[in-house]
Amino acid sequence: MSEAAALACPLLTDADTPLARVGGRPVSRAAWLADVRELAARLPEAPAAFNLCEDRYRFSVAFGAILLRGQMNLLPPARGRTVLGEIARGYPEAVALVDSCEEDFPLHTLAVSARGDAGGGNEDRPADIPMIPRDRTAILGFSSGSTGTPTAHPRRWGDLVAVTKQALQRLKLDRTPGHTLVATVPPQHMYGLESTVLPALLGPNTLLAERPFYPADVHAALERETRPVLISTPFHLGTCLRSGQSAPSAPRRILSATAPLEASTAKELEAHFGAPVNEIYGCTEAGAIASRRTVREHHWTPYPGVHVRADGDASGLALAHGPQHREPVPLPDCIEVAEDGRFRMTGRLADMLNIAGKRASLVELNRHLQTLPGVEDGVFIPPADSSDAAGIARLAALVVAPELSETDILEQLAERLDPAFLPRPLVRVDNLPRSTTGKLPRQALLELLASHGEPV
């Protein structure tokens, strides 16, 4: 390998498969690269650009153009004006690449109109693939953090290439013929980027430009596409199970992330879709680092070349280290590492609660609530500084359970939980304010609680 090759990685893999499907039409890698070069030439000089395209093909074109221009992709955790404004203060020259300039953003915007027909001729494979320096910061992924202020996590191009190669190998997505990646998650989310855009750029796979959201749309996409892989979240997958839709033609595989998936739910999903369900473990700080076949494995197996080790004290802190990490990265979960290197989660470090001298994991509390018969969705809300007349902090809970009363729910919870963790108040609602990845922003939960007359 030459010194130049060792210091750079190609922007995409030279493969026979189309890079994308846009409106049912295949888009070649040569056409994609032509779109990338055309957009890169229009980008203004700046150290970074927001990539806010919701269309996955346009996002991939913007992603490549920003890289080709030597800039960083800014990937915000949400599209709200406040969040974007906070990030923009650190990057005042950054333009926002969007699907349409008619959208209302507090930023200077540039519309991405690429649809895979701007040049490239009829060639399926590009003649000259650009090389991107390994050490170039490709993205700044932002997490909201415990304070709600966006926190930046940089990832170099070489890091993204390394984790993509690991995932392609582990999930058997590195073989031809390739798969069509059907995803309910947005590409700005780290999971969405690493599981849809990058496996198409760096492997023999095809991304689907559209993002099916409703169960009928998900099932229709799986029926329509060739060798589909469904990339989703526990929330979206659970919605598909409850929808009553008949099972589609079996996808080759289902990937899930963003929250732990119950083994019983994974079993139902495998029966419904007729395909194996694999969970991916990762975080914004470290990226994807492990996977498991949920119906068979309680432990997670690290990706090839990745090692997870405990920090040596009683805190539960664990560190991940692989070729994509400059140094060991602390993981946000309580981790127990087995002798063979596999590991299991026992809760999130930030989610460990201590109420009236008793400890519990918020993840476990939510699991008990969400698996109660008759409960469609639900979440515990940890206290801030509020406490009752005895000075004891109390949990609240929001629950979607159309056929149950508050008393019914509390009686079922009392059979599973210590009285200290029974929610006061418990409020029944029509639905929860989940984000596009199924997560529940704390501020949105507090506002919903307040709308029902409960203190926050």
HELIX and SHEET records of a PDB file:
HELIX    1   1 GLU A    3  LEU A    7  1                                   5    
HELIX    2   2 ARG A   29  ARG A   42  1                                  14    
HELIX    3   3 ARG A   56  LEU A   68  1                                  13    
HELIX    4   4 ARG A   81  ALA A   88  1                                   8    
HELIX    5   5 TRP A  157  ARG A  170  1                                  14    
HELIX    6   6 MET A  190  GLY A  192  1                                   3    
HELIX    7   7 LEU A  193  VAL A  197  3                                   5    
HELIX    8   8 LEU A  198  LEU A  201  1                                   4    
HELIX    9   9 PRO A  215  ARG A  224  1                                  10    
HELIX   10  10 PRO A  234  ARG A  242  1                                   9    
HELIX   11  11 ALA A  263  PHE A  273  1                                  11    
HELIX   12  12 LEU A  349  ASP A  351  5                                   3    
HELIX   13  13 LEU A  362  GLN A  370  1                                   9    
HELIX   14  14 GLU A  406  ALA A  414  1                                   9    
HELIX   15  15 PRO A  419  PHE A  421  5                                   3    
HELIX   16  16 ARG A  442  SER A  451  1                                  10    
SHEET    1   A 2 ALA A   8  PRO A  10  0                                        
SHEET    2   A 2 MET A 131  PRO A 133 -1                                        
SHEET    1   B 9 ARG A  25  VAL A  27  0                                        
SHEET    2   B 9 ALA A  20  VAL A  22 -1                                        
SHEET    3   B 9 THR A 206  LEU A 208  1                                        
SHEET    4   B 9 THR A 180  ALA A 183  1                                        
SHEET    5   B 9 PRO A 228  SER A 232  1                                        
SHEET    6   B 9 ARG A 253  SER A 256  1                                        
SHEET    7   B 9 VAL A 277  CYS A 283  1                                        
SHEET    8   B 9 GLY A 287  ARG A 293 -1                                        
SHEET    9   B 9 THR A 301  PRO A 302 -1                                        
SHEET    1   C 6 THR A 109  ALA A 111  0                                        
SHEET    2   C 6 ALA A  96  VAL A  98  1                                        
SHEET    3   C 6 ALA A  48  ASN A  51  1                                        
SHEET    4   C 6 MET A  72  LEU A  75  1                                        
SHEET    5   C 6 THR A 137  SER A 143  1                                        
SHEET    6   C 6 THR A 151  ARG A 156 -1                                        
SHEET    1   D 3 HIS A 307  ALA A 310  0                                        
SHEET    2   D 3 ALA A 318  HIS A 321 -1                                        
SHEET    3   D 3 VAL A 329  PRO A 330 -1                                        
SHEET    1   E 2 ASP A 333  VAL A 337  0                                        
SHEET    2   E 2 PHE A 343  ARG A 348 -1                                        
SHEET    1   F 2 MET A 352  ILE A 355  0                                        
SHEET    2   F 2 LYS A 358  SER A 361 -1                                        
SHEET    1   G 3 ASP A 377  ILE A 381  0                                        
SHEET    2   G 3 ALA A 396  VAL A 400 -1                                        
SHEET    3   G 3 LEU A 426  ARG A 428  1                                        
END                                                                             
